[in-house]
Amino acid sequence: MQASYYLVHVLCYGPILIAIWPEAVEYLSKLLPIHAPYFGTTSLSLFVAVAATEIANLFINRLKAIKKAMATSGNEFELLLSSSFFDAHLLQFTMDSGKFYIGWVKELPKPFTTSYIRITPAFSGYRKADDKELVFTTQYLTVYASYIEDGSVANTDELKTDLVLKADKINSISFFDMDMYNRFNPSQE
């Protein structure tokens, strides 16, 4: 206990102590459990690196840093997910089975290791056999609104309606805008 107390003080104040009282540093180094050359310097370097990183993280906006990292090194799949997460853009996920989900990404998966995508759905349905026309079967937004209107919940997070989609079952992902969809498909309005 006594040696670890001195170790912390030597690591924190070592450079100052060396300049002012070199004999005190020599005395304290004899109290250390390991008597190897440069052990104190190595320990001090480790401590400073960890402390400096923790202090720097206090001044960094985590979400901004993640967004910047995704923009500079993310692939196209991750960039679409990032856009939905940060900017609340709707995405359309078309599955191998022909089913589709339109919603917002709830959380960003780890880059390059994406196995599952968690979304808050807005609509779902399936594609007709010709693979062009979407058939909407579930409109989640009206259900969310009814829960909020009758006071059952204060916000949609309380409803626990998130969907988890397996990434390797997703056939395509694209931005979705209802107005644009209706312009391309005027007969479905």
N, C-alpha and C positions, 0 to 999 in steps of 0.2 A: 504494500500500500504506500509506504513512504517513498519507495523508489519510483513508482508510477506518478506520484505527485510531483517529484522533482523532474521526471521525464517530460511531463506536460509543460512545466515552466521553462525547461531548457528549450523545448521545441518552439514555444511561443516567443520567448525572449532571448533565444540563443545568440543571434547576431549582435544584439545590443550588449549582452553579457560578455561575449568574446572581446568586443572592443574595449569595454570598461574594465572587466575583471577576468582576464584569461585564466588565472589560477582557480577562480570559482567554478568556471566551466569544466576545468580538468577534474576538480574535486567531484562535481556532480556527475560527470561521465563515468567515474569509478563506481557510482551508485547504480548505474544502469544494469539491467540483467544480462545484456549482451555486450561483450567487449570486443567488437570487431571494428576494423578501420572504417571510418565514414558512416557508421551506424546512425549517429546523431544527425548528420547531413541528410542521409536518405530518409530518415523518419521525419525530419523537418520539411523536406520537399514534399513528401506524401501529405502531411498535414496541411501545408499551405495550398497544395493543389485542390484538395477536397474542400477546405474552407473557402477558397476563392470561388470555386464553382458554386457552392451553396449561396454565397453572398451575391454572386452575379445573377443567379436564378431568381433572386428576390426582385430584381429590377427588369426582368424580361417578361413580356406578355406571352404566356404559353400558347394561347390560341393563334396569335400572330406568327409565332415561330413555327408552329405546326403548318399553318397555311403557307408560309414561305417555303418550308421544306418540301411540301407537296407540290408546289408550283415549280420548283427547280428540279426535283428529281422523281416526281411521280409519273407513272405511266398513264395512258389515256383513261383507262378504267378508274384508276385512283383519282384522277383529276375530275372526272364526272361526279364521283362520290363526294369529293371535297367541295365541289360547287354546290351540291345539294345540301350538304351539312352546314357550310358557312353562310351561304346566300339564300337558303330556303327555296332552291329551284326544285320543281317536281321532276322526278325521273320515272321513265317507263322501263320496267324490267320485263322482258319477254322470256319465258322459260322454255326449256326443251319440249315440254308437254303441250305448248301452245297457249298456256295460261299466261296472263299478264297481270302485273301489279303496277300501279302508279302511286308514288308516295315520296316521302322525304327520308333521306338517310338519317338514322337516329344517332349513330356513333361511327366514328372513323375506324376502320379496321387497321391492323398493323400493316404498314407498307410491305409489299412483295410476299406476304404470307397470308393473303386473304383467302379464307375458306368459307366464311359466312358473312352475309350483309344483313344488318338489322335495319328495318325501315318502319316508318309510321305510314300505313296505307291511306290513300285518299279514294282510290277506285281499284276495282279488280274485275276480271272477266276472262274471255278467251278470244283467240283469233279464229275467224271462219276458215274453212278448208282452203280457200284461195290465198290465205296468208296475208291478206291486205286489210280486210275490215275487222275492226275491233267490236266485240259484243260486250257491253258493260253489264255485269251481273250484280255487282255490289258497289254502292256508293256510301262509303264510310263517313264522308263529311256531313251528310244529313243526319246520320245517327249520332255523331259527335255533337252536332248542334242541338239535337233534341235533349241529350243528357245535360248539356250546359244550360239550356233554356229552363228545364224543370228543376234545376238546382241540385241535381244528383251529384255533380262534380263541378269543381271550380275551373279545371283545365283538362285538356285531353290526356295528359300524362297519367292521370288517375285511372283512366279506362283500361290500361294495360292491353292495348290492341296491337302492339308491335309484332311484326312478322320477321322471321329469320329465314333468309333465302340462301340456299347453298350456291356458292359462287360457280362451281363447275356445272350447275344445271341451268345457269343463265345463258340464254342464247344471244341476247343483245340488250344493250342499255342505251337510252337516248333521253334527251331533255323532252319534257312534255308540256305543252301549252294548249289548254282547251280551246282558246280562240283560234289558234292556228290549225288545230285538229279539225274544228268545225269548218274552217275555210277550205281545207282539203277534202272534206267529206260533207258537203252541204245537205245531202240526202238524209244523213243521220241526225241532224239537229232535231 
